[in-house]
C-alpha cells in the first residue's frame, strides 16, 4: 500500500514538473492567429501578440496536462520497476 502511494506521489510530482517544463516551449500544432500558446499536449498558457499583454493561464488545460503527464510517469515508473525485477531474476 505504501509502495503504491509513493509511486502516485512521484508520478504527480513528475507530472507537475514536466507540465511546467512544457510551458517554456510554444505549442507546435496550434496556430491561433494573433496569439502565442505554450504547453503540450494542450496549451495552458497563452498571450495575445500585443506589446505589454499579459499571459493567461487556462486552468482546465493545465490540470489536464498534469493528469496526462502524471499518468505517463506512473506507467514509466511501473515499467522501470518491472524491468528491474526481470533483470534481477536472471
PDB file as gemmi writes it, atoms N, CA and C in Angstrom:
CRYST1    1.000    1.000    1.000  90.00  90.00  90.00 P 1                      
ATOM      1  N   UNK A   1       0.825  -1.193   0.000  1.00  0.00           N  
ATOM      2  CA  UNK A   1       0.000   0.000   0.000  1.00  0.00           C  
ATOM      3  C   UNK A   1       0.871   1.261   0.000  1.00  0.00           C  
ATOM      4  N   UNK A   2       1.907   1.259   0.829  1.00  0.00           N  
ATOM      5  CA  UNK A   2       2.806   2.406   0.902  1.00  0.00           C  
ATOM      6  C   UNK A   2       3.540   2.559  -0.425  1.00  0.00           C  
ATOM      7  N   UNK A   3       3.880   1.446  -1.061  1.00  0.00           N  
ATOM      8  CA  UNK A   3       4.590   1.475  -2.335  1.00  0.00           C  
ATOM      9  C   UNK A   3       3.751   2.154  -3.424  1.00  0.00           C  
ATOM     10  N   UNK A   4       2.461   1.885  -3.436  1.00  0.00           N  
ATOM     11  CA  UNK A   4       1.562   2.495  -4.415  1.00  0.00           C  
ATOM     12  C   UNK A   4       1.438   3.994  -4.149  1.00  0.00           C  
ATOM     13  N   UNK A   5       1.354   4.386  -2.891  1.00  0.00           N  
ATOM     14  CA  UNK A   5       1.238   5.807  -2.544  1.00  0.00           C  
ATOM     15  C   UNK A   5       2.508   6.554  -2.957  1.00  0.00           C  
ATOM     16  N   UNK A   6       3.669   5.943  -2.735  1.00  0.00           N  
ATOM     17  CA  UNK A   6       4.931   6.569  -3.138  1.00  0.00           C  
ATOM     18  C   UNK A   6       4.982   6.718  -4.661  1.00  0.00           C  
ATOM     19  N   UNK A   7       4.550   5.682  -5.385  1.00  0.00           N  
ATOM     20  CA  UNK A   7       4.513   5.760  -6.840  1.00  0.00           C  
ATOM     21  C   UNK A   7       3.588   6.883  -7.310  1.00  0.00           C  
ATOM     22  N   UNK A   8       2.428   6.989  -6.686  1.00  0.00           N  
ATOM     23  CA  UNK A   8       1.484   8.039  -7.066  1.00  0.00           C  
ATOM     24  C   UNK A   8       2.047   9.427  -6.784  1.00  0.00           C  
ATOM     25  N   UNK A   9       2.677   9.596  -5.635  1.00  0.00           N  
ATOM     26  CA  UNK A   9       3.260  10.901  -5.312  1.00  0.00           C  
ATOM     27  C   UNK A   9       4.385  11.258  -6.279  1.00  0.00           C  
ATOM     28  N   UNK A  10       5.253  10.302  -6.588  1.00  0.00           N  
ATOM     29  CA  UNK A  10       6.319  10.548  -7.558  1.00  0.00           C  
ATOM     30  C   UNK A  10       5.742  10.873  -8.933  1.00  0.00           C  
ATOM     31  N   UNK A  11       4.678  10.176  -9.302  1.00  0.00           N  
ATOM     32  CA  UNK A  11       4.041  10.426 -10.591  1.00  0.00           C  
ATOM     33  C   UNK A  11       3.452  11.826 -10.658  1.00  0.00           C  
ATOM     34  N   UNK A  12       2.778  12.248  -9.605  1.00  0.00           N  
ATOM     35  CA  UNK A  12       2.172  13.576  -9.584  1.00  0.00           C  
ATOM     36  C   UNK A  12       3.237  14.661  -9.598  1.00  0.00           C  
ATOM     37  N   UNK A  13       4.275  14.485  -8.801  1.00  0.00           N  
ATOM     38  CA  UNK A  13       5.370  15.473  -8.787  1.00  0.00           C  
ATOM     39  C   UNK A  13       6.041  15.526 -10.163  1.00  0.00           C  
ATOM     40  N   UNK A  14       6.304  14.377 -10.744  1.00  0.00           N  
ATOM     41  CA  UNK A  14       6.893  14.338 -12.083  1.00  0.00           C  
ATOM     42  C   UNK A  14       5.976  14.953 -13.125  1.00  0.00           C  
ATOM     43  N   UNK A  15       4.674  14.710 -13.015  1.00  0.00           N  
ATOM     44  CA  UNK A  15       3.706  15.302 -13.943  1.00  0.00           C  
ATOM     45  C   UNK A  15       3.681  16.812 -13.859  1.00  0.00           C  
ATOM     46  N   UNK A  16       3.762  17.332 -12.645  1.00  0.00           N  
ATOM     47  CA  UNK A  16       3.793  18.794 -12.467  1.00  0.00           C  
ATOM     48  C   UNK A  16       5.070  19.367 -13.061  1.00  0.00           C  
ATOM     49  N   UNK A  17       6.202  18.719 -12.816  1.00  0.00           N  
ATOM     50  CA  UNK A  17       7.481  19.217 -13.330  1.00  0.00           C  
ATOM     51  C   UNK A  17       7.494  19.207 -14.860  1.00  0.00           C  
ATOM     52  N   UNK A  18       7.045  18.109 -15.465  1.00  0.00           N  
ATOM     53  CA  UNK A  18       7.031  18.028 -16.922  1.00  0.00           C  
ATOM     54  C   UNK A  18       6.074  19.065 -17.512  1.00  0.00           C  
ATOM     55  N   UNK A  19       4.914  19.247 -16.885  1.00  0.00           N  
ATOM     56  CA  UNK A  19       3.959  20.241 -17.368  1.00  0.00           C  
ATOM     57  C   UNK A  19       4.556  21.634 -17.329  1.00  0.00           C  
ATOM     58  N   UNK A  20       5.239  21.962 -16.249  1.00  0.00           N  
ATOM     59  CA  UNK A  20       5.858  23.286 -16.153  1.00  0.00           C  
ATOM     60  C   UNK A  20       6.987  23.444 -17.167  1.00  0.00           C  
ATOM     61  N   UNK A  21       7.718  22.383 -17.442  1.00  0.00           N  
ATOM     62  CA  UNK A  21       8.770  22.448 -18.448  1.00  0.00           C  
ATOM     63  C   UNK A  21       8.169  22.699 -19.831  1.00  0.00           C  
ATOM     64  N   UNK A  22       7.022  22.084 -20.129  1.00  0.00           N  
ATOM     65  CA  UNK A  22       6.399  22.312 -21.439  1.00  0.00           C  
ATOM     66  C   UNK A  22       5.912  23.745 -21.583  1.00  0.00           C  
ATOM     67  N   UNK A  23       5.804  24.467 -20.495  1.00  0.00           N  
ATOM     68  CA  UNK A  23       5.403  25.871 -20.555  1.00  0.00           C  
ATOM     69  C   UNK A  23       6.495  26.775 -21.107  1.00  0.00           C  
ATOM     70  N   UNK A  24       7.708  26.260 -21.239  1.00  0.00           N  
ATOM     71  CA  UNK A  24       8.800  27.040 -21.821  1.00  0.00           C  
ATOM     72  C   UNK A  24       8.814  26.969 -23.348  1.00  0.00           C  
ATOM     73  N   UNK A  25       8.056  26.023 -23.921  1.00  0.00           N  
ATOM     74  CA  UNK A  25       8.076  25.804 -25.361  1.00  0.00           C  
ATOM     75  C   UNK A  25       6.702  26.093 -25.955  1.00  0.00           C  
ATOM     76  N   UNK A  26       6.689  26.718 -27.127  1.00  0.00           N  
ATOM     77  CA  UNK A  26       5.413  27.026 -27.771  1.00  0.00           C  
ATOM     78  C   UNK A  26       4.748  25.733 -28.235  1.00  0.00           C  
ATOM     79  N   UNK A  27       3.439  25.760 -28.275  1.00  0.00           N  
ATOM     80  CA  UNK A  27       2.670  24.602 -28.716  1.00  0.00           C  
ATOM     81  C   UNK A  27       2.882  24.434 -30.213  1.00  0.00           C  
ATOM     82  N   UNK A  28       3.421  23.296 -30.655  1.00  0.00           N  
ATOM     83  CA  UNK A  28       3.818  23.167 -32.057  1.00  0.00           C  
ATOM     84  C   UNK A  28       2.655  23.010 -33.042  1.00  0.00           C  
ATOM     85  N   UNK A  29       1.535  22.470 -32.614  1.00  0.00           N  
ATOM     86  CA  UNK A  29       0.483  22.135 -33.565  1.00  0.00           C  
ATOM     87  C   UNK A  29      -0.696  23.105 -33.531  1.00  0.00           C  
ATOM     88  N   UNK A  30      -0.614  24.147 -32.766  1.00  0.00           N  
ATOM     89  CA  UNK A  30      -1.743  25.056 -32.630  1.00  0.00           C  
ATOM     90  C   UNK A  30      -1.365  26.415 -33.192  1.00  0.00           C  
ATOM     91  N   UNK A  31      -2.157  26.873 -34.135  1.00  0.00           N  
ATOM     92  CA  UNK A  31      -1.882  28.163 -34.752  1.00  0.00           C  
ATOM     93  C   UNK A  31      -3.097  29.065 -34.586  1.00  0.00           C  
ATOM     94  N   UNK A  32      -3.124  29.809 -33.510  1.00  0.00           N  
ATOM     95  CA  UNK A  32      -4.170  30.800 -33.306  1.00  0.00           C  
ATOM     96  C   UNK A  32      -3.617  32.135 -33.776  1.00  0.00           C  
ATOM     97  N   UNK A  33      -4.285  32.728 -34.711  1.00  0.00           N  
ATOM     98  CA  UNK A  33      -3.799  33.986 -35.266  1.00  0.00           C  
ATOM     99  C   UNK A  33      -3.880  35.069 -34.199  1.00  0.00           C  
ATOM    100  N   UNK A  34      -2.778  35.751 -33.992  1.00  0.00           N  
ATOM    101  CA  UNK A  34      -2.737  36.853 -33.049  1.00  0.00           C  
ATOM    102  C   UNK A  34      -2.420  36.468 -31.618  1.00  0.00           C  
ATOM    103  N   UNK A  35      -2.019  35.210 -31.397  1.00  0.00           N  
ATOM    104  CA  UNK A  35      -1.660  34.810 -30.028  1.00  0.00           C  
ATOM    105  C   UNK A  35      -0.566  33.751 -30.046  1.00  0.00           C  
ATOM    106  N   UNK A  36       0.187  33.701 -28.980  1.00  0.00           N  
ATOM    107  CA  UNK A  36       1.173  32.653 -28.754  1.00  0.00           C  
ATOM    108  C   UNK A  36       0.650  31.745 -27.661  1.00  0.00           C  
ATOM    109  N   UNK A  37       0.931  30.456 -27.779  1.00  0.00           N  
ATOM    110  CA  UNK A  37       0.484  29.489 -26.776  1.00  0.00           C  
ATOM    111  C   UNK A  37       1.653  28.616 -26.362  1.00  0.00           C  
ATOM    112  N   UNK A  38       1.628  28.164 -25.117  1.00  0.00           N  
ATOM    113  CA  UNK A  38       2.679  27.306 -24.568  1.00  0.00           C  
ATOM    114  C   UNK A  38       2.036  26.138 -23.847  1.00  0.00           C  
ATOM    115  N   UNK A  39       2.740  25.019 -23.826  1.00  0.00           N  
ATOM    116  CA  UNK A  39       2.276  23.813 -23.158  1.00  0.00           C  
ATOM    117  C   UNK A  39       2.065  22.691 -24.160  1.00  0.00           C  
ATOM    118  N   UNK A  40       2.153  21.451 -23.692  1.00  0.00           N  
ATOM    119  CA  UNK A  40       1.951  20.302 -24.552  1.00  0.00           C  
ATOM    120  C   UNK A  40       1.443  19.135 -23.725  1.00  0.00           C  
ATOM    121  N   UNK A  41       0.494  18.373 -24.121  1.00  0.00           N  
ATOM    122  CA  UNK A  41      -0.202  18.304 -25.394  1.00  0.00           C  
ATOM    123  C   UNK A  41      -1.283  19.375 -25.563  1.00  0.00           C  
ATOM    124  N   UNK A  42      -1.780  19.943 -24.491  1.00  0.00           N  
ATOM    125  CA  UNK A  42      -2.754  21.032 -24.590  1.00  0.00           C  
ATOM    126  C   UNK A  42      -2.081  22.326 -24.149  1.00  0.00           C  
ATOM    127  N   UNK A  43      -2.374  23.406 -24.841  1.00  0.00           N  
ATOM    128  CA  UNK A  43      -1.785  24.666 -24.402  1.00  0.00           C  
ATOM    129  C   UNK A  43      -2.476  25.101 -23.118  1.00  0.00           C  
ATOM    130  N   UNK A  44      -1.715  25.577 -22.177  1.00  0.00           N  
ATOM    131  CA  UNK A  44      -2.297  26.049 -20.918  1.00  0.00           C  
ATOM    132  C   UNK A  44      -1.849  27.461 -20.585  1.00  0.00           C  
ATOM    133  N   UNK A  45      -1.008  28.024 -21.428  1.00  0.00           N  
ATOM    134  CA  UNK A  45      -0.547  29.393 -21.240  1.00  0.00           C  
ATOM    135  C   UNK A  45      -0.645  30.101 -22.590  1.00  0.00           C  
ATOM    136  N   UNK A  46      -1.288  31.244 -22.605  1.00  0.00           N  
ATOM    137  CA  UNK A  46      -1.446  31.966 -23.865  1.00  0.00           C  
ATOM    138  C   UNK A  46      -1.212  33.453 -23.644  1.00  0.00           C  
ATOM    139  N   UNK A  47      -0.864  34.111 -24.745  1.00  0.00           N  
ATOM    140  CA  UNK A  47      -0.625  35.548 -24.696  1.00  0.00           C  
ATOM    141  C   UNK A  47      -1.004  36.136 -26.047  1.00  0.00           C  
ATOM    142  N   UNK A  48      -1.777  37.183 -26.026  1.00  0.00           N  
ATOM    143  CA  UNK A  48      -2.109  37.894 -27.252  1.00  0.00           C  
ATOM    144  C   UNK A  48      -0.870  38.651 -27.697  1.00  0.00           C  
ATOM    145  N   UNK A  49      -0.610  38.624 -28.991  1.00  0.00           N  
ATOM    146  CA  UNK A  49       0.569  39.308 -29.518  1.00  0.00           C  
ATOM    147  C   UNK A  49       0.272  40.808 -29.566  1.00  0.00           C  
ATOM    148  N   UNK A  50       0.685  41.462 -28.509  1.00  0.00           N  
ATOM    149  CA  UNK A  50       0.470  42.897 -28.352  1.00  0.00           C  
ATOM    150  C   UNK A  50       1.473  43.373 -27.306  1.00  0.00           C  
ATOM    151  N   UNK A  51       2.121  44.491 -27.510  1.00  0.00           N  
ATOM    152  CA  UNK A  51       3.118  44.946 -26.530  1.00  0.00           C  
ATOM    153  C   UNK A  51       2.526  45.115 -25.132  1.00  0.00           C  
ATOM    154  N   UNK A  52       3.143  44.475 -24.161  1.00  0.00           N  
ATOM    155  CA  UNK A  52       2.713  44.586 -22.770  1.00  0.00           C  
ATOM    156  C   UNK A  52       1.526  43.712 -22.398  1.00  0.00           C  
ATOM    157  N   UNK A  53       1.124  42.810 -23.280  1.00  0.00           N  
ATOM    158  CA  UNK A  53      -0.017  41.947 -22.984  1.00  0.00           C  
ATOM    159  C   UNK A  53       0.355  40.920 -21.920  1.00  0.00           C  
ATOM    160  N   UNK A  54      -0.609  40.580 -21.080  1.00  0.00           N  
ATOM    161  CA  UNK A  54      -0.390  39.595 -20.013  1.00  0.00           C  
ATOM    162  C   UNK A  54      -0.533  38.179 -20.550  1.00  0.00           C  
ATOM    163  N   UNK A  55       0.122  37.260 -19.883  1.00  0.00           N  
ATOM    164  CA  UNK A  55      -0.064  35.853 -20.199  1.00  0.00           C  
ATOM    165  C   UNK A  55      -1.245  35.337 -19.392  1.00  0.00           C  
ATOM    166  N   UNK A  56      -2.075  34.528 -20.035  1.00  0.00           N  
ATOM    167  CA  UNK A  56      -3.268  33.978 -19.389  1.00  0.00           C  
ATOM    168  C   UNK A  56      -3.112  32.473 -19.203  1.00  0.00           C  
ATOM    169  N   UNK A  57      -3.484  31.995 -18.031  1.00  0.00           N  
ATOM    170  CA  UNK A  57      -3.409  30.569 -17.733  1.00  0.00           C  
ATOM    171  C   UNK A  57      -4.785  29.954 -17.950  1.00  0.00           C  
ATOM    172  N   UNK A  58      -4.829  28.909 -18.764  1.00  0.00           N  
ATOM    173  CA  UNK A  58      -6.045  28.140 -18.967  1.00  0.00           C  
ATOM    174  C   UNK A  58      -6.000  26.987 -17.963  1.00  0.00           C  
ATOM    175  N   UNK A  59      -6.688  27.156 -16.839  1.00  0.00           N  
ATOM    176  CA  UNK A  59      -6.559  26.230 -15.708  1.00  0.00           C  
ATOM    177  C   UNK A  59      -7.030  24.815 -16.027  1.00  0.00           C  
ATOM    178  N   UNK A  60      -8.086  24.676 -16.823  1.00  0.00           N  
ATOM    179  CA  UNK A  60      -8.568  23.328 -17.144  1.00  0.00           C  
ATOM    180  C   UNK A  60      -7.536  22.565 -17.978  1.00  0.00           C  
ATOM    181  N   UNK A  61      -6.898  23.241 -18.933  1.00  0.00           N  
ATOM    182  CA  UNK A  61      -5.851  22.580 -19.715  1.00  0.00           C  
ATOM    183  C   UNK A  61      -4.606  22.286 -18.874  1.00  0.00           C  
ATOM    184  N   UNK A  62      -4.296  23.167 -17.925  1.00  0.00           N  
ATOM    185  CA  UNK A  62      -3.162  22.934 -17.029  1.00  0.00           C  
ATOM    186  C   UNK A  62      -3.383  21.673 -16.200  1.00  0.00           C  
ATOM    187  N   UNK A  63      -4.552  21.542 -15.608  1.00  0.00           N  
ATOM    188  CA  UNK A  63      -4.867  20.356 -14.803  1.00  0.00           C  
ATOM    189  C   UNK A  63      -4.888  19.108 -15.673  1.00  0.00           C  
ATOM    190  N   UNK A  64      -5.441  19.230 -16.887  1.00  0.00           N  
ATOM    191  CA  UNK A  64      -5.474  18.092 -17.803  1.00  0.00           C  
ATOM    192  C   UNK A  64      -4.063  17.660 -18.194  1.00  0.00           C  
ATOM    193  N   UNK A  65      -3.187  18.610 -18.474  1.00  0.00           N  
ATOM    194  CA  UNK A  65      -1.793  18.282 -18.787  1.00  0.00           C  
ATOM    195  C   UNK A  65      -1.106  17.594 -17.610  1.00  0.00           C  
ATOM    196  N   UNK A  66      -1.329  18.104 -16.401  1.00  0.00           N  
ATOM    197  CA  UNK A  66      -0.731  17.473 -15.211  1.00  0.00           C  
ATOM    198  C   UNK A  66      -1.223  16.037 -15.078  1.00  0.00           C  
ATOM    199  N   UNK A  67      -2.498  15.805 -15.302  1.00  0.00           N  
ATOM    200  CA  UNK A  67      -3.038  14.441 -15.210  1.00  0.00           C  
ATOM    201  C   UNK A  67      -2.433  13.521 -16.276  1.00  0.00           C  
ATOM    202  N   UNK A  68      -2.332  14.026 -17.490  1.00  0.00           N  
ATOM    203  CA  UNK A  68      -1.773  13.210 -18.578  1.00  0.00           C  
ATOM    204  C   UNK A  68      -0.320  12.853 -18.293  1.00  0.00           C  
ATOM    205  N   UNK A  69       0.491  13.857 -17.928  1.00  0.00           N  
ATOM    206  CA  UNK A  69       1.908  13.593 -17.672  1.00  0.00           C  
ATOM    207  C   UNK A  69       2.094  12.741 -16.421  1.00  0.00           C  
ATOM    208  N   UNK A  70       1.221  12.895 -15.425  1.00  0.00           N  
ATOM    209  CA  UNK A  70       1.300  12.045 -14.225  1.00  0.00           C  
ATOM    210  C   UNK A  70       1.010  10.594 -14.579  1.00  0.00           C  
ATOM    211  N   UNK A  71       0.033  10.370 -15.442  1.00  0.00           N  
ATOM    212  CA  UNK A  71      -0.289   9.014 -15.873  1.00  0.00           C  
ATOM    213  C   UNK A  71       0.882   8.398 -16.634  1.00  0.00           C  
ATOM    214  N   UNK A  72       1.490   9.184 -17.515  1.00  0.00           N  
ATOM    215  CA  UNK A  72       2.657   8.701 -18.266  1.00  0.00           C  
ATOM    216  C   UNK A  72       3.807   8.384 -17.307  1.00  0.00           C  
ATOM    217  N   UNK A  73       4.009   9.241 -16.308  1.00  0.00           N  
ATOM    218  CA  UNK A  73       5.059   8.984 -15.311  1.00  0.00           C  
ATOM    219  C   UNK A  73       4.758   7.707 -14.525  1.00  0.00           C  
ATOM    220  N   UNK A  74       3.503   7.489 -14.148  1.00  0.00           N  
ATOM    221  CA  UNK A  74       3.124   6.289 -13.401  1.00  0.00           C  
ATOM    222  C   UNK A  74       3.421   5.036 -14.230  1.00  0.00           C  
ATOM    223  N   UNK A  75       3.070   5.072 -15.523  1.00  0.00           N  
ATOM    224  CA  UNK A  75       3.369   3.933 -16.390  1.00  0.00           C  
ATOM    225  C   UNK A  75       4.875   3.714 -16.524  1.00  0.00           C  
ATOM    226  N   UNK A  76       5.635   4.793 -16.636  1.00  0.00           N  
ATOM    227  CA  UNK A  76       7.085   4.692 -16.755  1.00  0.00           C  
ATOM    228  C   UNK A  76       7.712   4.104 -15.493  1.00  0.00           C  
ATOM    229  N   UNK A  77       7.253   4.561 -14.336  1.00  0.00           N  
ATOM    230  CA  UNK A  77       7.771   4.035 -13.066  1.00  0.00           C  
ATOM    231  C   UNK A  77       7.491   2.545 -12.953  1.00  0.00           C  
ATOM    232  N   UNK A  78       6.281   2.126 -13.328  1.00  0.00           N  
ATOM    233  CA  UNK A  78       5.943   0.700 -13.264  1.00  0.00           C  
ATOM    234  C   UNK A  78       6.747  -0.110 -14.270  1.00  0.00           C  
ATOM    235  N   UNK A  79       6.986   0.441 -15.456  1.00  0.00           N  
ATOM    236  CA  UNK A  79       7.789  -0.258 -16.454  1.00  0.00           C  
ATOM    237  C   UNK A  79       9.223  -0.434 -15.968  1.00  0.00           C  
ATOM    238  N   UNK A  80       9.794   0.605 -15.411  1.00  0.00           N  
ATOM    239  CA  UNK A  80      11.163   0.523 -14.888  1.00  0.00           C  
ATOM    240  C   UNK A  80      11.240  -0.506 -13.756  1.00  0.00           C  
ATOM    241  N   UNK A  81      10.258  -0.483 -12.865  1.00  0.00           N  
ATOM    242  CA  UNK A  81      10.233  -1.460 -11.770  1.00  0.00           C  
ATOM    243  C   UNK A  81      10.125  -2.887 -12.315  1.00  0.00           C  
ATOM    244  N   UNK A  82       9.291  -3.089 -13.318  1.00  0.00           N  
ATOM    245  CA  UNK A  82       9.137  -4.404 -13.937  1.00  0.00           C  
ATOM    246  C   UNK A  82      10.439  -4.870 -14.567  1.00  0.00           C  
ATOM    247  N   UNK A  83      11.114  -3.966 -15.281  1.00  0.00           N  
ATOM    248  CA  UNK A  83      12.379  -4.331 -15.925  1.00  0.00           C  
ATOM    249  C   UNK A  83      13.465  -4.646 -14.905  1.00  0.00           C  
ATOM    250  N   UNK A  84      13.498  -3.908 -13.808  1.00  0.00           N  
ATOM    251  CA  UNK A  84      14.482  -4.179 -12.751  1.00  0.00           C  
ATOM    252  C   UNK A  84      14.228  -5.565 -12.149  1.00  0.00           C  
ATOM    253  N   UNK A  85      12.989  -5.904 -11.904  1.00  0.00           N  
ATOM    254  CA  UNK A  85      12.658  -7.233 -11.360  1.00  0.00           C  
ATOM    255  C   UNK A  85      13.044  -8.324 -12.348  1.00  0.00           C  
ATOM    256  N   UNK A  86      12.764  -8.111 -13.639  1.00  0.00           N  
ATOM    257  CA  UNK A  86      13.116  -9.107 -14.659  1.00  0.00           C  
ATOM    258  C   UNK A  86      14.631  -9.311 -14.722  1.00  0.00           C  
ATOM    259  N   UNK A  87      15.401  -8.226 -14.656  1.00  0.00           N  
ATOM    260  CA  UNK A  87      16.862  -8.325 -14.745  1.00  0.00           C  
ATOM    261  C   UNK A  87      17.427  -9.028 -13.511  1.00  0.00           C  
ATOM    262  N   UNK A  88      16.864  -8.772 -12.342  1.00  0.00           N  
ATOM    263  CA  UNK A  88      17.359  -9.421 -11.112  1.00  0.00           C  
ATOM    264  C   UNK A  88      17.091 -10.913 -11.095  1.00  0.00           C  
ATOM    265  N   UNK A  89      16.021 -11.362 -11.774  1.00  0.00           N  
ATOM    266  CA  UNK A  89      15.687 -12.786 -11.775  1.00  0.00           C  
ATOM    267  C   UNK A  89      16.640 -13.588 -12.644  1.00  0.00           C  
ATOM    268  N   UNK A  90      17.336 -12.934 -13.551  1.00  0.00           N  
ATOM    269  CA  UNK A  90      18.259 -13.649 -14.450  1.00  0.00           C  
ATOM    270  C   UNK A  90      19.484 -14.056 -13.747  1.00  0.00           C  
TER     271      UNK A  90                                                      
END                                                                             
